């Protein structure tokens, strides 16, 4: 199956793209998706372990199975704000 994985914030910057097309077997897991993304875009390899993965608008653990047409997003950790 082919999934379009949306990238946000630092992940988008490192990849130089808003999204990646990832081909996985049907029923592959989020953990397998992380591995595939690392192979497709090595620049994301160090960031991915710290990123949340959302599937169909819910955060997903690495054991969650993926299915065709799932909406998938890589959401890096955020920091910032004021220090008052």
N, C-alpha and C positions, 0 to 999 in steps of 0.2 A: 504494500500500500504506500501511497505517497502522501506525506503530510507537509503542510506549510506551517513552519514554526515562526511565529512572530518574535522579534527581538526588541528589547527595550533598553534604554539608558546605555550603560557601559557595554553591554553585550552588542547592541547595535553599532556603537562606535568601533569596537574591536573587529567586528565582522565586516564593517563597511557596507552593511545592507540592513534593510528593515525586516527581512525575512529570509529563511533558508528552506529549500525543498529537501526533504529527507525521505528516503525510501527505506521502509522496514517491513518485515513480515507481519501479516495480520496477527493481532494479539500481542505484539511486542510490548515490552514494558517501558515505563518512563526511564528506568535505569539504562535500558538498551538504547533509548533515544539519546540520553546524555553521551553515551559512548559514540554513537553515530555522529552526533554534532561535533564532538571533539575530533573525529577523523575528517569530517568535511571542512571544518574551520579550526585548525590548530590554535589560532589566536585566542579561542574561547576556552581552551583546555584548563587553564588555571582558575578561571572565573566560574565555570559551570558547577563545581561542587558547592559553591556558596549561593548559587541561584535557586530561587523557587521556580517550579514548573507548574503552570496552570493548564488544566485540561477542561475544556468546556466551562470555563469561568470559575473553576474550583481548584484550589491548590491540591497537588497530587504527590503522593509518595512514590519512591522509585519502583515499588512493586505493582503499581496500577497498570493495568493493561490498556493499550491504545487501540482504537478502531478507526477505520476509514472515515473521513470527514470530521474528525475531532478537531476542535479549535485548540491549538497549543501555543503557549507563550512562555518565553524565558524571561524571568523577572529578577534582575540582579538586586543585591541588597542595596539599600539606600542609606545615606548618612547626610548630615548637614544640619542646618538650622542655626539659630543664633545662640550664642553663649552669654546670655545676660545674667 
